[in-house]
C-alpha cells in the first residue's frame, strides 16, 4: 500500500486494537473469532502492518444475537443458500470494503443497483429524459453506499472497482441533463 492508500484507509477504517479497546474486547480474542470464521478479517493491512477494520465491525454480530449466531442470521437473508454461503465467505474475507456499512441489506441493495445500472442501456426508452433521471437516481444511490476506494483496491481486485464501473463511468458516459 502507498502513503495515499494508508491515508485513505485511516480516514475510512479504524485500528482493530483501538476498536477492541473502545468496546472492552480483547483484540486477541477478536482475532481468534476472525480466524474461526465468526467475524470478518480486517479489510486492510496498512503498509506498517496495522489491522484496519470498519468502525461497525461488531454491529452485525450484535444484531444477530452474538458471533455464534451471526453465520445463520447472515446467510438467512438470501433465499438461495448457495448465494448466502458465497456472500458469507465474501464477508468473512474482509474484502467487502466496497460499502460504507456492510450488512446483508446493503450487500443485496448494491447487487440490485449494479444489475439495474448494467441493464439500463437496454431499456426501451434508453436515452430519454425519464430514463436518464432513473439511471442517475440509481447511480446516486449506489454512490451513497460506496466509498471512494484506493489504488490498492484496483490492484487486489484485478481491475476497476464497482465505483469506477457503475458510478464514475456511467456519469461520464451519460451526463445529467441540465
N, C-alpha and C positions, 0 to 999 in steps of 0.2 A: 504494500500500500504506500502511496505517496503522502507527502505532507498535506496536500489538498484532500486526499481521501480521509486521512486522520481527522482533519478539521471538520469535514462533513459529518463523519461518524460521531465526533464529540458533540456536535450540535443536535443530532437525531437520536442518539442512544446514550445509555448510562453504563458506568463501570459496574460489572457484576458484583464485585466485593462491596462497593458502596451501596448498591441497591439492597443487597442482603443485610447489611448493617442497618439501613434505614427501616427495614421490615422485621428486624430482630431474628433474622435467619442466619444459620451458619453457612458460609459460602461453600465449604467442602461438602456439606450435606446436599446443597443445591446442585453442585457439580455431579454428585453421585446420582441424583434424580435425573439429571440430564443424560448421563451415561446409561442409566436403567430405562431410558425411553419414557420417562414420566413428565419431563419438561423439555422444551426445545433447547438445543445447543445455542451458544452465542451467535448472533448474526454476523459479527465481525470480530477479528483479532486485529487490533491496531498494530502499526509497524513495530511497536515496542512489546507486543505480545499481550497487551491488556485485553481482557474479555469484555466485549461490549454487547449489551442486551437492551431490549426495549424496556422503557420505564414501566410498562404494564405487564411485565413478564409473569407475574403471579396472578393476574386478573382472571384468566380463563380457568385456571385450576380452582380458584375461589368460587367462580360461577358454577363449576361442575360439582362442587362439594368436596374438593381436595384432589391432590395429584393422582391418587389411586383410582379415582372415578373419571379423570379427565379423558382418557382414551375413548371409553364407551360414550361419554357425553359428546365429545367432539365428532367422532365418526357417525353418531346418530343423526347428525344434521344433513346427511346425504341419504337419499332413498336407495341408491346403489351402494352396497357395502364395499365393493371394489374401489369405487371412486372415493368413498370415505376413508378407506385404508390408505390410498395413494395420497390424499390430502394430509392425513395424519403423518405419514412419512415425510412429506414436504415440510410440514410444520415443525416436526422434531429436528429436521436437518439444520434449522436456524437460517435457512436461505430464504425465508419468507420476509425479506427486507423490503418488499415491494408495496407494503401497506403501512400507513402511519400506525394503525392499530390492527393487529391480526386477530381475527375471530372467524368462526365458520360463516357468519353473516357477511363480513367484509370480503372474505375469500370468494364466496358464491357471487356476491354482487360484482366484484371485479371480473369474474368469469363471464357473467351476463353482459356487462358493459363492453368488454373487449369483443365478445361474439357479435353484439349488436353493431358496434363500430365497424368491425371487419365486414359485415354483410351489408352495411348501409349503401355502398355504391351500387349494389344490385337491386335496390328498391325501385319500383316503377316510376316514382316521382323524383329520382336522384337528380340533384342539381337545382331543384326548385327552392324557393324561399322557405317553404314549410319544411322540406327535407333538411335544408341547411340548419334551420332552427332546432329540429330534432337531433341532428347529428351533434351540434355544438352543445346541446344540453347533456348528451351522453358523455362527450369529451370533458365537459366541465365537471361532471360528477366523478368521473374517473380521476381527473386532475386533483380533486379534493381528497380522494382516497390514497393517492400515491405520493411518496416523497420524490425528491429530485434524482436520487441515485448517485453513484460515484463512477469515476473512470474504472475503478477496480471491479465494479459490478459488471461492466461490459466485458471485461476480461473473463471473470469467473463464470458468467452465464453464456459466454461464447458469442457475443454479438449485441445488437441493440436491446435495450430494455423495453418493457411494455410501455413505459412513458415515452420513449423515443418513437415507438411504432404507432401507438394509439392516441397519443396526446400531441406531441410536438409535430410529427409528420402529418397528421390529419389537419392540424391547424394551418400548417404551411401549404398543404395541397388544396384545402378548402377554406380559404379565409372567410371570416364572418362578413356578412352583408352589412354595409354601412347604413 
